[in-house]
Amino acid sequence: MKLLENKVALVTGASRGIGQAIAIKFAEHGASVAFTYLSSEEKAKALEEKLAGLGVKAKGYKCDAADYKATEQLAADVIKEFGTIDICVNNAGISRDNLLLRLTSEQWDDVMHANLKSVYNLTKQVIRPMMKSRSGSIINLSSIVGVKGNGGQSAYAASKAGIIGFTKSIAQEIGSRNIRCNAIAPGFIETDMTHFLQDSGAEKWFEKIPLGRIGKPEDVANAALFLASDMSTYISGQVLNVCGGMAT
Ligand code: NAP
């Protein structure tokens, strides 16, 4: 059964990793997919072709999610091309991990802009078309680190905790318009972002995961599919931990 037929989804940061898995999962379930990337031009082109091969309308847009004006233009372009936006996945993000004593002001600002301001930017753009159609699902990628904290990741954790506060507030603000807003908090997922962790002392991380394995991007994509679809029409303002049991 296809869960997203006749829906238009916008996924930020889909050239790699979790965003790419979400874009593919949504397309497999019949959604038209607009997605963004920052610099991975070739990977974006390849994804566009893969999604089209799944029989849906798909287009990649180069857009810095941290840039308000650029996201304003993006939303206008997507609506012109696709007609509306039913689902928005705020996935684009970066990590700049460092102990606080070494964490620079620039690193702090980079993380806050790419991870948190981006979520404000895109959510602000998509709620108008969603209000017009009196329905919508916004899904924000937080992190288990935003729920629990983690030494050496204060900026990243703060940005991801900020996403949770934002998600819960927006859910209250726009719930009456039948627009839902939820967050996903992944644990340790195998992507470019975590490669350096996997190389250095992965065993110490695995010990903390009750399910005994690192997560796959598809594990997160399945959760996103649930929150995007009508399977979750009475769920809003929640944080879904996809972490192999790490947060229990
Ligand atoms: P990733 O493999 O590093 O991919 C990041 C994606 O975001 C890329 O497509 C990148 O585009 C894009 N991006 C980065 N900054 C952007 C910006 N300013 N504007 C637009 N696109 C931007 O990361 P990932 O592991 O898939 O993570 C995806 C999300 O899940 C992030 O929000 C991350 O914090 C969160 N998360 C990941 C994990 C994990 O273990 N991997 C755990 C918890 C939460 P380019 O390819 O063009 O650079």
py3Dmol code that shows the C-alpha trace and the ligand (Angstrom):
import py3Dmol

protein = """\
ATOM      1  CA  MET A   1       0.000   0.000   0.000  1.00  0.00           C
ATOM      2  CA  LYS A   2       1.340   3.431  -0.958  1.00  0.00           C
ATOM      3  CA  LEU A   3       0.956   5.914   1.880  1.00  0.00           C
ATOM      4  CA  LEU A   4       1.758   9.248   0.242  1.00  0.00           C
ATOM      5  CA  GLU A   5      -0.075   9.246  -3.063  1.00  0.00           C
ATOM      6  CA  ASN A   6      -1.040  12.762  -4.320  1.00  0.00           C
ATOM      7  CA  LYS A   7       1.192  14.403  -1.691  1.00  0.00           C
ATOM      8  CA  VAL A   8       3.990  16.866  -2.363  1.00  0.00           C
ATOM      9  CA  ALA A   9       6.994  16.616  -0.040  1.00  0.00           C
ATOM     10  CA  LEU A  10       9.890  19.014   0.441  1.00  0.00           C
ATOM     11  CA  VAL A  11      12.993  17.441   2.027  1.00  0.00           C
ATOM     12  CA  THR A  12      16.012  19.592   2.897  1.00  0.00           C
ATOM     13  CA  GLY A  13      19.540  18.182   2.648  1.00  0.00           C
ATOM     14  CA  ALA A  14      18.659  15.094   0.617  1.00  0.00           C
ATOM     15  CA  SER A  15      21.828  14.695  -1.451  1.00  0.00           C
ATOM     16  CA  ARG A  16      23.243  12.268   1.132  1.00  0.00           C
ATOM     17  CA  GLY A  17      22.490  10.230   4.239  1.00  0.00           C
ATOM     18  CA  ILE A  18      19.183  10.362   6.077  1.00  0.00           C
ATOM     19  CA  GLY A  19      17.624  13.012   3.810  1.00  0.00           C
ATOM     20  CA  GLN A  20      18.346  10.909   0.731  1.00  0.00           C
ATOM     21  CA  ALA A  21      16.768   7.824   2.354  1.00  0.00           C
ATOM     22  CA  ILE A  22      13.671   9.869   3.252  1.00  0.00           C
ATOM     23  CA  ALA A  23      13.327  11.241  -0.291  1.00  0.00           C
ATOM     24  CA  ILE A  24      13.543   7.710  -1.740  1.00  0.00           C
ATOM     25  CA  LYS A  25      11.108   6.263   0.816  1.00  0.00           C
ATOM     26  CA  PHE A  26       8.581   9.038   0.135  1.00  0.00           C
ATOM     27  CA  ALA A  27       8.881   8.512  -3.638  1.00  0.00           C
ATOM     28  CA  GLU A  28       8.411   4.750  -3.201  1.00  0.00           C
ATOM     29  CA  HIS A  29       5.160   5.639  -1.457  1.00  0.00           C
ATOM     30  CA  GLY A  30       3.944   7.810  -4.316  1.00  0.00           C
ATOM     31  CA  ALA A  31       4.861  11.340  -3.171  1.00  0.00           C
ATOM     32  CA  SER A  32       6.167  13.992  -5.546  1.00  0.00           C
ATOM     33  CA  VAL A  33       9.484  15.070  -4.053  1.00  0.00           C
ATOM     34  CA  ALA A  34      11.225  18.444  -4.094  1.00  0.00           C
ATOM     35  CA  PHE A  35      14.537  18.304  -2.276  1.00  0.00           C
ATOM     36  CA  THR A  36      17.490  20.541  -1.507  1.00  0.00           C
ATOM     37  CA  TYR A  37      21.248  20.264  -1.255  1.00  0.00           C
ATOM     38  CA  LEU A  38      24.064  22.684  -0.546  1.00  0.00           C
ATOM     39  CA  SER A  39      27.094  21.581  -2.567  1.00  0.00           C
ATOM     40  CA  SER A  40      26.676  17.958  -3.717  1.00  0.00           C
ATOM     41  CA  GLU A  41      25.553  18.831  -7.242  1.00  0.00           C
ATOM     42  CA  GLU A  42      26.256  15.429  -8.827  1.00  0.00           C
ATOM     43  CA  LYS A  43      24.657  13.443  -6.029  1.00  0.00           C
ATOM     44  CA  ALA A  44      21.583  15.665  -6.282  1.00  0.00           C
ATOM     45  CA  LYS A  45      21.332  15.041 -10.037  1.00  0.00           C
ATOM     46  CA  ALA A  46      21.652  11.290  -9.454  1.00  0.00           C
ATOM     47  CA  LEU A  47      18.919  11.396  -6.813  1.00  0.00           C
ATOM     48  CA  GLU A  48      16.637  13.365  -9.108  1.00  0.00           C
ATOM     49  CA  GLU A  49      17.042  10.618 -11.718  1.00  0.00           C
ATOM     50  CA  LYS A  50      16.501   7.833  -9.193  1.00  0.00           C
ATOM     51  CA  LEU A  51      13.283   9.409  -7.911  1.00  0.00           C
ATOM     52  CA  ALA A  52      11.991   9.992 -11.432  1.00  0.00           C
ATOM     53  CA  GLY A  53      12.752   6.318 -12.113  1.00  0.00           C
ATOM     54  CA  LEU A  54      10.348   5.472  -9.302  1.00  0.00           C
ATOM     55  CA  GLY A  55       7.599   7.128 -11.345  1.00  0.00           C
ATOM     56  CA  VAL A  56       7.117  10.350  -9.387  1.00  0.00           C
ATOM     57  CA  LYS A  57       7.766  14.000 -10.125  1.00  0.00           C
ATOM     58  CA  ALA A  58      11.069  15.031  -8.530  1.00  0.00           C
ATOM     59  CA  LYS A  59      13.367  18.033  -8.561  1.00  0.00           C
ATOM     60  CA  GLY A  60      16.508  19.035  -6.641  1.00  0.00           C
ATOM     61  CA  TYR A  61      17.136  22.666  -5.674  1.00  0.00           C
ATOM     62  CA  LYS A  62      20.447  24.146  -4.584  1.00  0.00           C
ATOM     63  CA  CYS A  63      19.507  26.162  -1.502  1.00  0.00           C
ATOM     64  CA  ASP A  64      21.233  27.059   1.758  1.00  0.00           C
ATOM     65  CA  ALA A  65      18.606  26.205   4.373  1.00  0.00           C
ATOM     66  CA  ALA A  66      20.264  28.653   6.780  1.00  0.00           C
ATOM     67  CA  ASP A  67      19.595  31.597   4.449  1.00  0.00           C
ATOM     68  CA  TYR A  68      16.111  33.047   5.021  1.00  0.00           C
ATOM     69  CA  LYS A  69      15.844  34.820   1.650  1.00  0.00           C
ATOM     70  CA  ALA A  70      16.994  31.691  -0.200  1.00  0.00           C
ATOM     71  CA  THR A  71      14.327  29.582   1.527  1.00  0.00           C
ATOM     72  CA  GLU A  72      11.681  32.167   0.652  1.00  0.00           C
ATOM     73  CA  GLN A  73      12.660  31.819  -3.016  1.00  0.00           C
ATOM     74  CA  LEU A  74      12.804  28.027  -2.689  1.00  0.00           C
ATOM     75  CA  ALA A  75       9.244  27.784  -1.365  1.00  0.00           C
ATOM     76  CA  ALA A  76       7.987  30.032  -4.181  1.00  0.00           C
ATOM     77  CA  ASP A  77       9.819  27.915  -6.779  1.00  0.00           C
ATOM     78  CA  VAL A  78       8.528  24.631  -5.349  1.00  0.00           C
ATOM     79  CA  ILE A  79       4.935  25.872  -5.204  1.00  0.00           C
ATOM     80  CA  LYS A  80       5.200  27.145  -8.788  1.00  0.00           C
ATOM     81  CA  GLU A  81       6.505  23.763  -9.961  1.00  0.00           C
ATOM     82  CA  PHE A  82       4.541  21.363  -7.734  1.00  0.00           C
ATOM     83  CA  GLY A  83       1.406  23.376  -6.853  1.00  0.00           C
ATOM     84  CA  THR A  84       1.650  23.041  -3.073  1.00  0.00           C
ATOM     85  CA  ILE A  85       3.696  21.591  -0.187  1.00  0.00           C
ATOM     86  CA  ASP A  86       1.944  18.956   1.967  1.00  0.00           C
ATOM     87  CA  ILE A  87       4.956  17.588   3.840  1.00  0.00           C
ATOM     88  CA  CYS A  88       8.126  19.383   4.918  1.00  0.00           C
ATOM     89  CA  VAL A  89      11.104  17.500   6.334  1.00  0.00           C
ATOM     90  CA  ASN A  90      13.676  19.793   7.918  1.00  0.00           C
ATOM     91  CA  ASN A  91      16.621  17.439   7.673  1.00  0.00           C
ATOM     92  CA  ALA A  92      19.603  19.600   6.596  1.00  0.00           C
ATOM     93  CA  GLY A  93      22.183  19.771   9.337  1.00  0.00           C
ATOM     94  CA  ILE A  94      25.862  19.798  10.257  1.00  0.00           C
ATOM     95  CA  SER A  95      27.991  18.923  13.272  1.00  0.00           C
ATOM     96  CA  ARG A  96      31.037  20.820  14.540  1.00  0.00           C
ATOM     97  CA  ASP A  97      32.041  18.803  17.566  1.00  0.00           C
ATOM     98  CA  ASN A  98      34.486  20.196  20.084  1.00  0.00           C
ATOM     99  CA  LEU A  99      34.922  20.517  23.824  1.00  0.00           C
ATOM    100  CA  LEU A 100      33.564  23.878  24.974  1.00  0.00           C
ATOM    101  CA  LEU A 101      37.051  25.154  25.814  1.00  0.00           C
ATOM    102  CA  ARG A 102      37.994  24.702  22.155  1.00  0.00           C
ATOM    103  CA  LEU A 103      34.641  25.455  20.535  1.00  0.00           C
ATOM    104  CA  THR A 104      34.932  28.693  18.597  1.00  0.00           C
ATOM    105  CA  SER A 105      32.266  31.336  18.294  1.00  0.00           C
ATOM    106  CA  GLU A 106      32.213  30.701  14.519  1.00  0.00           C
ATOM    107  CA  GLN A 107      31.599  26.972  15.042  1.00  0.00           C
ATOM    108  CA  TRP A 108      28.743  27.766  17.438  1.00  0.00           C
ATOM    109  CA  ASP A 109      27.175  30.166  14.917  1.00  0.00           C
ATOM    110  CA  ASP A 110      27.609  27.743  11.993  1.00  0.00           C
ATOM    111  CA  VAL A 111      25.797  24.975  13.859  1.00  0.00           C
ATOM    112  CA  MET A 112      22.990  27.224  15.084  1.00  0.00           C
ATOM    113  CA  HIS A 113      22.399  28.615  11.606  1.00  0.00           C
ATOM    114  CA  ALA A 114      22.543  25.336   9.692  1.00  0.00           C
ATOM    115  CA  ASN A 115      20.605  23.288  12.257  1.00  0.00           C
ATOM    116  CA  LEU A 116      18.179  25.610  14.036  1.00  0.00           C
ATOM    117  CA  LYS A 117      17.647  28.764  11.990  1.00  0.00           C
ATOM    118  CA  SER A 118      17.095  26.521   8.960  1.00  0.00           C
ATOM    119  CA  VAL A 119      14.141  24.886  10.709  1.00  0.00           C
ATOM    120  CA  TYR A 120      12.597  28.291  11.454  1.00  0.00           C
ATOM    121  CA  ASN A 121      13.254  29.398   7.855  1.00  0.00           C
ATOM    122  CA  LEU A 122      11.570  26.483   6.111  1.00  0.00           C
ATOM    123  CA  THR A 123       8.720  26.064   8.592  1.00  0.00           C
ATOM    124  CA  LYS A 124       7.857  29.745   8.184  1.00  0.00           C
ATOM    125  CA  GLN A 125       7.726  29.277   4.396  1.00  0.00           C
ATOM    126  CA  VAL A 126       5.617  26.108   4.327  1.00  0.00           C
ATOM    127  CA  ILE A 127       2.900  26.936   6.824  1.00  0.00           C
ATOM    128  CA  ARG A 128       1.180  29.318   4.384  1.00  0.00           C
ATOM    129  CA  PRO A 129       0.438  26.713   1.687  1.00  0.00           C
ATOM    130  CA  MET A 130      -0.417  24.214   4.431  1.00  0.00           C
ATOM    131  CA  MET A 131      -2.878  26.643   6.034  1.00  0.00           C
ATOM    132  CA  LYS A 132      -4.452  27.163   2.631  1.00  0.00           C
ATOM    133  CA  SER A 133      -5.051  23.442   2.188  1.00  0.00           C
ATOM    134  CA  ARG A 134      -5.905  23.031   5.888  1.00  0.00           C
ATOM    135  CA  SER A 135      -3.527  20.132   6.276  1.00  0.00           C
ATOM    136  CA  GLY A 136       0.170  19.442   6.522  1.00  0.00           C
ATOM    137  CA  SER A 137       2.919  17.518   8.251  1.00  0.00           C
ATOM    138  CA  ILE A 138       6.205  19.110   9.311  1.00  0.00           C
ATOM    139  CA  ILE A 139       8.959  16.777  10.466  1.00  0.00           C
ATOM    140  CA  ASN A 140      12.104  18.160  12.080  1.00  0.00           C
ATOM    141  CA  LEU A 141      15.302  16.155  12.471  1.00  0.00           C
ATOM    142  CA  SER A 142      16.477  16.566  16.043  1.00  0.00           C
ATOM    143  CA  SER A 143      18.855  14.066  17.686  1.00  0.00           C
ATOM    144  CA  ILE A 144      19.057  11.862  20.726  1.00  0.00           C
ATOM    145  CA  VAL A 145      21.898  14.210  21.716  1.00  0.00           C
ATOM    146  CA  GLY A 146      19.318  17.016  21.880  1.00  0.00           C
ATOM    147  CA  VAL A 147      17.294  14.884  24.305  1.00  0.00           C
ATOM    148  CA  LYS A 148      20.148  13.654  26.518  1.00  0.00           C
ATOM    149  CA  GLY A 149      23.088  16.021  25.871  1.00  0.00           C
ATOM    150  CA  ASN A 150      26.600  14.785  25.042  1.00  0.00           C
ATOM    151  CA  GLY A 151      30.038  15.976  26.120  1.00  0.00           C
ATOM    152  CA  GLY A 152      31.936  17.443  23.170  1.00  0.00           C
ATOM    153  CA  GLN A 153      28.751  18.288  21.300  1.00  0.00           C
ATOM    154  CA  SER A 154      27.373  21.276  23.199  1.00  0.00           C
ATOM    155  CA  ALA A 155      26.577  23.380  20.119  1.00  0.00           C
ATOM    156  CA  TYR A 156      25.066  20.465  18.219  1.00  0.00           C
ATOM    157  CA  ALA A 157      23.065  19.311  21.259  1.00  0.00           C
ATOM    158  CA  ALA A 158      21.808  22.854  21.934  1.00  0.00           C
ATOM    159  CA  SER A 159      20.663  23.230  18.331  1.00  0.00           C
ATOM    160  CA  LYS A 160      18.886  19.874  18.422  1.00  0.00           C
ATOM    161  CA  ALA A 161      17.251  20.614  21.801  1.00  0.00           C
ATOM    162  CA  GLY A 162      16.143  23.947  20.324  1.00  0.00           C
ATOM    163  CA  ILE A 163      14.438  22.051  17.516  1.00  0.00           C
ATOM    164  CA  ILE A 164      12.402  20.116  20.088  1.00  0.00           C
ATOM    165  CA  GLY A 165      11.179  23.312  21.794  1.00  0.00           C
ATOM    166  CA  PHE A 166      10.370  24.819  18.404  1.00  0.00           C
ATOM    167  CA  THR A 167       8.515  21.686  17.272  1.00  0.00           C
ATOM    168  CA  LYS A 168       6.329  21.534  20.380  1.00  0.00           C
ATOM    169  CA  SER A 169       5.531  25.269  20.147  1.00  0.00           C
ATOM    170  CA  ILE A 170       4.624  25.153  16.467  1.00  0.00           C
ATOM    171  CA  ALA A 171       2.439  22.092  17.040  1.00  0.00           C
ATOM    172  CA  GLN A 172       0.436  24.146  19.555  1.00  0.00           C
ATOM    173  CA  GLU A 173       0.340  27.216  17.318  1.00  0.00           C
ATOM    174  CA  ILE A 174      -0.960  25.592  14.132  1.00  0.00           C
ATOM    175  CA  GLY A 175      -2.717  22.439  15.310  1.00  0.00           C
ATOM    176  CA  SER A 176      -6.111  24.119  14.901  1.00  0.00           C
ATOM    177  CA  ARG A 177      -5.340  24.373  11.144  1.00  0.00           C
ATOM    178  CA  ASN A 178      -4.823  20.606  10.967  1.00  0.00           C
ATOM    179  CA  ILE A 179      -1.076  21.037  10.518  1.00  0.00           C
ATOM    180  CA  ARG A 180       1.040  18.621  12.535  1.00  0.00           C
ATOM    181  CA  CYS A 181       4.622  19.214  13.630  1.00  0.00           C
ATOM    182  CA  ASN A 182       6.782  16.428  15.051  1.00  0.00           C
ATOM    183  CA  ALA A 183      10.465  15.742  15.600  1.00  0.00           C
ATOM    184  CA  ILE A 184      12.541  12.640  15.038  1.00  0.00           C
ATOM    185  CA  ALA A 185      15.507  12.089  17.344  1.00  0.00           C
ATOM    186  CA  PRO A 186      17.862   9.594  15.680  1.00  0.00           C
ATOM    187  CA  GLY A 187      20.591   7.894  17.660  1.00  0.00           C
ATOM    188  CA  PHE A 188      23.769   6.722  15.966  1.00  0.00           C
ATOM    189  CA  ILE A 189      22.995   6.389  12.224  1.00  0.00           C
ATOM    190  CA  GLU A 190      25.500   5.288   9.589  1.00  0.00           C
ATOM    191  CA  THR A 191      26.092   8.341   7.351  1.00  0.00           C
ATOM    192  CA  ASP A 192      28.939  10.692   6.405  1.00  0.00           C
ATOM    193  CA  MET A 193      28.205  12.637   9.598  1.00  0.00           C
ATOM    194  CA  THR A 194      29.132   9.691  11.807  1.00  0.00           C
ATOM    195  CA  HIS A 195      31.971   8.148   9.774  1.00  0.00           C
ATOM    196  CA  PHE A 196      34.672   9.629  11.955  1.00  0.00           C
ATOM    197  CA  LEU A 197      32.958   8.215  15.064  1.00  0.00           C
ATOM    198  CA  GLN A 198      32.773   4.794  13.461  1.00  0.00           C
ATOM    199  CA  ASP A 199      36.507   4.901  12.763  1.00  0.00           C
ATOM    200  CA  SER A 200      37.436   5.986  16.289  1.00  0.00           C
ATOM    201  CA  GLY A 201      36.053   3.909  19.127  1.00  0.00           C
ATOM    202  CA  ALA A 202      32.783   2.713  17.623  1.00  0.00           C
ATOM    203  CA  GLU A 203      32.659  -0.168  20.155  1.00  0.00           C
ATOM    204  CA  LYS A 204      32.087   2.265  23.023  1.00  0.00           C
ATOM    205  CA  TRP A 205      29.024   3.592  21.190  1.00  0.00           C
ATOM    206  CA  PHE A 206      27.646   0.172  20.306  1.00  0.00           C
ATOM    207  CA  GLU A 207      27.764  -0.811  23.988  1.00  0.00           C
ATOM    208  CA  LYS A 208      25.197   1.909  24.667  1.00  0.00           C
ATOM    209  CA  ILE A 209      22.721   0.622  22.048  1.00  0.00           C
ATOM    210  CA  PRO A 210      20.331  -2.028  23.417  1.00  0.00           C
ATOM    211  CA  LEU A 211      19.530  -3.274  19.892  1.00  0.00           C
ATOM    212  CA  GLY A 212      23.268  -3.832  19.425  1.00  0.00           C
ATOM    213  CA  ARG A 213      23.726  -2.183  16.059  1.00  0.00           C
ATOM    214  CA  ILE A 214      24.187   1.186  14.442  1.00  0.00           C
ATOM    215  CA  GLY A 215      21.045   2.543  12.762  1.00  0.00           C
ATOM    216  CA  LYS A 216      20.550   2.743   9.007  1.00  0.00           C
ATOM    217  CA  PRO A 217      19.238   5.859   7.226  1.00  0.00           C
ATOM    218  CA  GLU A 218      16.251   3.721   6.238  1.00  0.00           C
ATOM    219  CA  ASP A 219      15.357   3.201   9.926  1.00  0.00           C
ATOM    220  CA  VAL A 220      14.872   6.962  10.169  1.00  0.00           C
ATOM    221  CA  ALA A 221      13.107   7.139   6.789  1.00  0.00           C
ATOM    222  CA  ASN A 222      10.506   4.634   8.005  1.00  0.00           C
ATOM    223  CA  ALA A 223       9.735   6.856  11.004  1.00  0.00           C
ATOM    224  CA  ALA A 224       9.485   9.885   8.708  1.00  0.00           C
ATOM    225  CA  LEU A 225       7.086   7.992   6.438  1.00  0.00           C
ATOM    226  CA  PHE A 226       4.841   7.245   9.411  1.00  0.00           C
ATOM    227  CA  LEU A 227       4.827  10.883  10.574  1.00  0.00           C
ATOM    228  CA  ALA A 228       4.253  12.175   7.030  1.00  0.00           C
ATOM    229  CA  SER A 229       1.354   9.846   6.302  1.00  0.00           C
ATOM    230  CA  ASP A 230      -2.255   9.634   7.423  1.00  0.00           C
ATOM    231  CA  MET A 231      -1.168   6.787   9.736  1.00  0.00           C
ATOM    232  CA  SER A 232      -0.267   9.527  12.253  1.00  0.00           C
ATOM    233  CA  THR A 233      -3.122  12.030  11.860  1.00  0.00           C
ATOM    234  CA  TYR A 234      -3.619  12.320  15.648  1.00  0.00           C
ATOM    235  CA  ILE A 235       0.074  12.714  16.505  1.00  0.00           C
ATOM    236  CA  SER A 236       1.586  16.184  16.863  1.00  0.00           C
ATOM    237  CA  GLY A 237       4.171  17.900  19.055  1.00  0.00           C
ATOM    238  CA  GLN A 238       5.976  14.616  19.713  1.00  0.00           C
ATOM    239  CA  VAL A 239       9.577  13.498  19.591  1.00  0.00           C
ATOM    240  CA  LEU A 240      10.042  10.042  18.111  1.00  0.00           C
ATOM    241  CA  ASN A 241      13.357   8.542  19.255  1.00  0.00           C
ATOM    242  CA  VAL A 242      14.857   6.302  16.561  1.00  0.00           C
ATOM    243  CA  CYS A 243      17.885   5.180  18.503  1.00  0.00           C
ATOM    244  CA  GLY A 244      17.869   1.421  18.995  1.00  0.00           C
ATOM    245  CA  GLY A 245      16.734   1.918  22.569  1.00  0.00           C
ATOM    246  CA  MET A 246      19.600   4.246  23.585  1.00  0.00           C
ATOM    247  CA  ALA A 247      17.239   6.751  25.206  1.00  0.00           C
ATOM    248  CA  THR A 248      15.371   4.344  27.469  1.00  0.00           C
TER     249      THR A 248
END
"""
ligand_1 = """\
48
NAP
P 24.994 14.067 6.271
O 25.189 12.676 5.766
O 26.177 14.854 6.698
O 24.156 14.879 5.163
C 23.796 16.206 5.428
C 22.902 16.725 4.318
O 22.497 18.045 4.673
C 23.593 16.807 2.973
O 22.646 16.498 1.974
C 24.006 18.283 2.888
O 24.083 18.776 1.571
C 22.839 18.925 3.606
N 23.125 20.246 4.178
C 24.021 20.564 5.139
N 23.952 21.877 5.411
C 22.994 22.395 4.590
C 22.451 23.692 4.391
N 22.886 24.749 5.092
N 21.470 23.849 3.473
C 21.020 22.794 2.750
N 21.493 21.542 2.895
C 22.473 21.351 3.807
O 24.011 14.067 7.534
P 22.989 12.934 8.089
O 23.742 12.067 9.029
O 22.235 12.349 6.970
O 22.032 13.843 8.987
C 20.780 14.357 8.532
C 20.078 15.022 9.706
O 19.882 14.068 10.756
C 20.874 16.161 10.325
O 20.000 17.184 10.749
C 21.541 15.514 11.510
O 21.873 16.441 12.521
C 20.457 14.548 11.953
N 20.979 13.428 12.754
C 21.912 12.550 12.245
C 22.385 11.516 13.050
C 23.397 10.508 12.566
O 23.824 9.672 13.389
N 23.787 10.511 11.312
C 21.910 11.387 14.362
C 20.988 12.294 14.830
C 20.515 13.313 14.018
P 25.442 18.637 0.678
O 25.592 17.167 0.361
O 25.172 19.441 -0.540
O 26.549 19.142 1.535
"""
view = py3Dmol.view(width=600, height=400)
view.addModel(protein, "pdb")
view.setStyle({"model": 0}, {"cartoon": {"style": "trace"}})
view.addModel(ligand_1, "xyz")
view.setStyle({"model": 1}, {"stick": {}})
view.zoomTo()
view.show()
